Amino acid sequence: MENIITGLDIGTTKICAIIGRLNEFGKLEIIGVGTAPSRGLKKGIVVNIERTMHSITKAIEEAELMAGVEVESVYTGIAGAHINSLTNRGIVAISRPSREIKQSDVERVIESAKAIALPPDQEIIHVIPQEFIVDDQDGVKDPVGMSGLRLEAIVHIITGSITSIENIIKSVHRAGYEVDDIVLQPLASAESVLTEEEKELGVVLVDMGGGTTDVIIFIKGSVWHTGVIPLGGEYITSDIAIGLRTPQKNAEEIKKRWGCTYVPLVKDNEQVEVPGLGGRGIRKVPRKFLAEIIQPRMEEILTLVIREIKKSGVEDLIPAGVVLTGGTSLLEGTSELAEKLLGVPVRIGYPQKVEGLTDRISNPMYSTGVGLVIYGSKHKSEKELFHTKEKGLFANIFKKLTNWFKENF
């Protein structure tokens, strides 16, 4: 169905399917949500296709049942430590007598900017224009129709591992679905949790997942920097399991129910029930002790976020502060600790900009899934999305993979 868009968030700890529909008024409604434990990923990378395929199937079938529709294709996210980024510049001459810049000139200059030498195992995922320069006039967002002799483009290029891309596509195809597009996960999350004002002023989005923490910085409405930190919520869970001597499954439940990342917020008399290992009985420990386990790991993650912001060189250009999202951001005290360490305003980002099952998806853990649906709704009408050169979306590899899967599955 043409008005159905499905976002598939393939995460380290969970796989989430969100089904959206464009209604008769052109509004985007969420009509189905499905989740399943993720069994086949490590640090955002597929390590077991069979398990990943089963989790994808379960999540999408649950969303289909809720929505009452059948899914044929999905917009899926990609993340992991294999993601890299850089900024590059391209330049072309405007030789026509009128000197008027056409869309074809924009396409040429972006092609020029994306002409970079890549390692053999990397492929371009996104090419995102930051700004255009017409002759000596910088800060141009849309140069089409302007007059000039020279057009320059400064673009942000995001690349990923070819094998990681292949394994995501293979997992989705084996589950019986087509891939409409692959989108960097924090870029998708930004679609659902950031306002246009924040992007224009300058803001950092920190997407705190189970296996990784993804950072994306917007300046003047454009993506300025992206980075991946290979630490996430599962590392906090592991610390709890070791520190409290409790099974991993129970550690995850304790983290979600009682976890706090900032010790001063915990009252002295609060207690936590902790199941023992190997069938040992339940014992009680001070909740403050639990917070003392969690806070150092969260401080480590946020310290690496600070390093990523400084690496971007725009730490003084983010007056809108930091927005935290993703399931791990829900831990009590996270925003308070982040404000203390980062020294800027911090808020928790919840999915917005959609209608329908808003109560169901009003949780940072759904930010990427909802963002993928929003992204898909914006690009749904674009034909041959993967083959549009200015999008920079590894068109050749996707075309080859699509043909291969159609022949073999």
C-alpha positions in Angstrom: 0.0 0.0 0.0 1.4 3.3 -1.1 0.5 5.3 2.0 2.0 2.7 4.4 5.5 3.4 5.7 7.4 1.0 8.1 10.4 1.9 10.1 12.6 -1.0 11.3 15.0 -0.2 14.2 17.5 -3.0 14.3 19.2 -2.5 17.6 21.7 -4.4 19.8 19.1 -5.2 22.5 15.8 -4.9 20.8 14.3 -4.8 17.3 11.4 -2.4 16.9 9.0 -2.1 14.0 6.8 1.0 13.6 4.1 1.2 11.0 2.8 4.6 9.9 0.2 5.8 7.5 -0.4 9.0 5.7 -4.0 9.9 6.2 -6.4 11.8 3.9 -5.2 15.1 5.4 -1.5 14.3 4.7 -0.8 13.7 8.4 1.4 10.9 9.5 -0.3 8.4 11.9 1.3 5.6 13.8 -0.9 2.6 13.5 1.2 -0.3 14.6 4.1 -1.0 17.0 6.0 -4.3 17.5 9.1 -5.2 19.4 11.3 -8.3 19.9 14.5 -9.0 21.8 17.5 -8.7 19.5 19.5 -11.9 19.6 21.8 -11.6 16.6 23.6 -8.2 17.0 26.7 -7.0 18.8 27.5 -3.3 19.2 25.0 -2.5 16.4 26.4 -5.0 13.9 24.7 -8.2 12.7 26.7 -11.2 13.9 24.0 -13.9 13.4 21.7 -13.5 10.4 19.3 -16.3 11.3 18.6 -14.9 14.8 18.3 -11.4 13.5 15.9 -12.6 10.8 13.6 -14.3 13.4 13.6 -11.1 15.6 12.7 -8.9 12.6 9.9 -11.3 11.7 8.5 -11.3 15.2 8.6 -7.5 15.6 7.0 -6.8 12.2 4.3 -9.4 12.7 3.4 -7.9 16.0 3.1 -4.4 14.4 1.1 -5.9 11.5 -1.4 -7.4 13.8 -1.9 -4.1 15.7 -2.2 -2.1 12.4 -4.3 -4.6 10.5 -2.1 -4.3 7.4 0.6 -6.3 5.7 4.1 -4.9 5.4 6.0 -5.3 2.2 9.0 -3.1 2.7 10.9 -1.2 5.4 13.1 1.8 6.0 15.8 0.4 8.3 18.4 2.0 10.4 22.1 1.3 10.6 24.6 2.0 13.4 27.8 0.6 14.9 31.4 1.3 15.3 32.0 0.7 11.6 30.3 4.1 10.8 32.7 6.8 9.8 32.3 10.4 8.7 34.2 13.3 7.1 33.6 16.7 5.6 34.6 17.4 2.0 34.3 20.2 -0.5 33.5 20.2 -4.2 33.6 22.9 -6.8 32.3 23.3 -10.4 32.2 26.1 -13.0 29.0 27.6 -14.3 29.8 28.0 -18.0 26.4 28.8 -19.6 26.0 32.4 -20.8 23.1 33.2 -18.4 25.3 32.1 -15.4 22.1 30.8 -13.8 22.6 27.8 -11.5 20.4 24.8 -12.3 19.6 21.7 -10.4 22.0 19.8 -12.6 24.8 22.1 -11.4 23.9 21.2 -7.8 24.1 17.5 -8.7 27.5 18.0 -10.4 29.0 19.8 -7.4 27.8 17.2 -4.9 29.2 14.5 -7.2 32.5 16.4 -7.1 32.4 16.7 -3.3 31.7 12.9 -2.8 34.7 11.9 -5.0 36.8 10.7 -2.2 39.1 7.7 -1.8 37.5 5.1 0.4 39.0 1.9 2.0 37.8 -1.2 0.0 35.5 -2.3 2.8 33.7 1.1 3.1 30.8 2.5 1.1 29.0 5.9 1.2 25.7 5.8 3.1 24.8 9.5 3.1 26.1 12.7 1.5 24.5 15.6 3.3 25.1 19.2 2.1 26.1 21.6 4.8 26.2 24.8 2.7 26.8 26.1 -0.8 29.1 28.9 -1.8 28.2 30.9 -5.0 31.4 32.8 -6.1 32.3 34.4 -2.7 28.8 34.3 -1.1 28.8 31.6 1.6 26.0 30.3 3.7 23.7 29.5 0.8 21.2 26.8 1.4 19.6 26.5 -2.0 21.6 27.9 -4.9 19.2 27.0 -7.7 18.2 30.1 -9.6 21.1 32.2 -8.4 23.7 33.7 -10.8 27.3 32.9 -10.5 30.5 31.7 -12.2 31.5 29.2 -9.5 29.5 26.9 -7.3 31.1 25.2 -4.3 29.5 22.6 -1.9 30.6 21.6 1.6 29.1 18.2 2.4 29.1 15.8 5.3 29.8 12.3 4.1 28.8 9.2 6.2 30.3 5.8 5.3 29.8 2.3 6.6 31.1 -1.2 6.3 30.0 -2.9 3.1 29.6 -6.2 4.9 27.5 -4.7 7.7 25.2 -3.1 5.1 25.0 -6.5 3.2 24.1 -8.4 6.4 21.3 -5.9 7.4 19.8 -6.2 3.9 20.2 -10.0 3.9 18.5 -10.3 7.3 15.5 -8.2 6.2 15.2 -10.1 2.9 15.3 -13.5 4.6 12.5 -12.3 6.8 10.5 -11.7 3.6 10.6 -7.9 3.3 12.2 -5.4 0.8 14.5 -2.6 1.9 13.3 0.9 0.9 16.3 2.7 2.3 19.0 2.4 4.9 19.3 5.4 7.2 21.9 6.3 9.9 20.1 5.7 13.1 20.9 9.0 14.9 19.8 10.8 11.7 16.5 9.0 11.9 16.1 9.8 15.7 16.8 13.5 14.9 13.7 13.4 12.6 11.5 12.5 15.5 12.9 14.3 18.6 14.6 17.5 17.4 12.8 20.8 16.5 13.8 22.8 13.5 14.7 25.7 15.9 17.2 23.5 17.7 18.8 22.3 14.5 19.1 25.9 13.3 20.6 27.2 16.6 23.0 24.4 17.1 22.3 21.2 19.0 23.8 17.8 19.9 21.6 14.7 19.8 23.0 11.8 21.8 21.1 8.5 21.0 21.8 6.1 23.9 21.2 2.6 22.7 21.9 -0.8 24.1 25.2 -1.4 22.3 26.3 2.0 21.1 25.9 5.7 21.9 25.5 7.7 18.7 26.2 11.4 18.5 25.0 13.8 15.7 25.5 17.6 15.8 23.4 20.1 13.8 24.6 23.6 13.1 22.5 26.1 11.0 20.0 23.4 10.2 22.6 21.0 8.7 24.4 17.9 10.0 27.9 19.0 11.0 29.3 16.0 12.7 28.5 12.4 13.5 30.2 9.9 15.7 29.7 6.4 17.3 30.7 5.5 20.8 30.9 1.7 21.3 29.3 1.8 24.7 25.7 1.6 25.7 23.1 0.4 28.1 24.2 -3.3 28.0 27.5 -2.3 29.5 25.7 -0.8 32.5 23.7 -4.0 32.8 26.9 -6.1 32.8 28.4 -3.9 35.6 25.2 -4.4 37.7 25.3 -8.1 37.1 28.9 -8.3 38.3 28.6 -5.8 41.1 25.4 -7.3 42.6 26.3 -10.9 41.7 22.9 -11.4 39.9 22.0 -13.0 36.6 22.2 -10.7 33.5 18.4 -10.9 33.0 17.7 -9.8 36.5 20.4 -7.1 36.3 18.5 -5.6 33.3 15.2 -5.6 35.2 16.9 -4.0 38.2 18.4 -1.3 36.0 15.1 -0.4 34.4 13.1 -0.4 37.7 15.6 1.0 40.2 18.5 2.3 38.2 19.8 5.9 38.9 22.8 7.5 37.2 23.3 10.3 39.8 23.9 9.1 43.4 22.7 12.4 45.1 19.2 11.8 43.9 18.9 8.5 45.8 17.5 8.5 49.4 19.5 6.7 52.1 16.7 4.4 53.2 15.8 3.0 49.7 16.4 -0.8 49.2 16.6 -3.0 46.1 15.7 -6.7 46.0 18.4 -8.7 44.2 18.0 -12.3 43.1 21.1 -14.4 43.7 23.1 -16.5 41.2 22.5 -20.2 40.9 19.1 -20.3 42.6 20.4 -18.4 45.7 17.7 -16.4 47.5 16.7 -12.8 47.2 18.6 -10.3 49.2 18.3 -6.6 49.8 20.9 -4.0 49.0 20.9 -0.2 49.3 19.7 1.5 46.1 22.5 4.0 46.6 25.0 1.1 46.1 23.3 0.3 42.8 23.6 4.0 41.8 27.3 3.9 42.7 27.7 1.1 40.2 25.8 2.8 37.4 27.2 6.4 37.7 30.8 5.7 36.8 29.8 3.9 33.6 27.4 6.7 32.6 30.1 9.2 33.4 32.5 7.3 31.1 29.9 7.4 28.3 29.2 11.1 28.7 32.9 11.8 28.9 33.3 10.2 25.5 30.4 12.3 24.3 32.2 15.4 25.4 35.3 14.2 23.5 33.2 13.7 20.4 31.8 17.2 20.7 35.3 18.7 21.1 36.5 16.6 18.1 33.8 18.3 16.0 35.3 21.7 16.7 31.9 23.3 17.2 31.6 23.0 21.0 30.9 26.8 21.2 28.2 26.7 18.6 25.5 24.6 20.3 23.3 27.1 22.3 20.4 24.7 22.1 22.4 22.3 24.2 22.1 18.5 24.2 19.1 16.2 23.6 19.4 12.7 25.0 17.2 9.9 23.6 17.2 6.1 23.2 16.2 3.6 25.9 19.3 4.2 28.1 18.5 7.9 28.5 15.4 6.9 30.5 17.5 6.0 33.6 16.7 8.4 36.4 19.3 11.1 36.9 20.7 10.9 33.3 19.8 14.5 32.3 21.0 15.8 35.7 24.4 14.1 35.4 24.7 15.1 31.8 24.1 18.8 32.6 26.7 18.6 35.4 29.3 17.1 33.1 28.5 18.9 29.8 27.8 22.3 31.2 25.0 23.0 28.7 21.1 22.6 28.9 20.0 19.0 28.5 16.6 17.5 27.9 15.3 14.0 27.2 14.0 13.7 23.6 10.6 11.9 23.1 9.2 11.0 19.6 6.9 13.7 18.3 5.6 15.1 15.0 3.2 12.2 14.5 -0.4 11.3 15.3 -2.2 8.0 16.0 -0.7 5.8 18.7 1.1 8.7 20.4 0.7 7.2 23.9 2.2 3.9 22.8 5.3 5.4 21.2 5.9 8.2 23.7 9.1 6.7 24.9 12.8 7.5 23.9 13.3 3.8 23.0 11.0 4.4 20.0 12.8 7.5 18.7 14.7 5.8 15.9 11.7 3.7 14.7 9.4 6.7 14.6 12.1 8.8 13.0 12.5 6.1 10.2 8.8 6.4 9.5 9.0 10.2 9.3 12.1 9.9 7.1 10.2 7.5 4.9 7.2 9.7 4.6 9.4 12.5 3.3 11.1 10.4 0.7 8.2 8.1 -0.3 7.4 9.9 -3.5 11.0 10.0 -4.7 11.4 7.3 -7.4 14.5 5.1 -7.4 15.7 6.6 -4.1 18.8 4.5 -4.0 19.8 5.5 -7.5 19.5 9.3 -7.0 23.1 10.4 -7.3 22.8 13.5 -5.0 21.6 11.4 -2.1 24.9 9.5 -2.0 23.3 6.2 -1.0 25.6 3.5 -2.2 23.5 3.0 -5.3 25.7 0.5 -7.0 26.0 -1.9 -4.1 22.3 -1.7 -3.3 21.3 -2.4 -6.9 23.6 -5.4 -7.1 22.4 -6.7 -3.7 18.7 -6.2 -4.6 19.1 -8.1 -7.9 21.1 -10.9 -6.2 18.5 -11.4 -3.5 15.6 -11.4 -6.0 17.4 -14.2 -7.9 18.4 -16.2 -4.9 15.5 -15.8 -2.3 
